[in-house]
Amino acid sequence: MVEIGRYLTAVEADLARLLLGSHGIEAVILDGQMNNFYGGVALPVRLMVDDEDEAEARAILERDVA
């Protein structure tokens, strides 16, 4: 697995995950439950894909998310 994005909210990460899924790329969200304000610091939510899907996933996110 390789990280292809960090998001400020779990909702943003989930939208990106769903976009990738619509193109047949399986993605996983990590740290979604940790994304809250703990001591005033928001932890980023990470979006992960299989290594072999990295290039295509990055291209989709760059093209379709503006």
C-alpha angles and dihedrals in degrees: 000000000000130000112243100171149009121211135191093226137031088234092060091048092049092051089053090047091052091048091053090046090055086060093049097259117131113219134181130210118221127192093016091136092047092058100106135099108277109176090342095304122113113209116220122246113233126216115208134189135177114279093246091055096050100098095045093044092051091049092051093049093047092048101041103033114066 
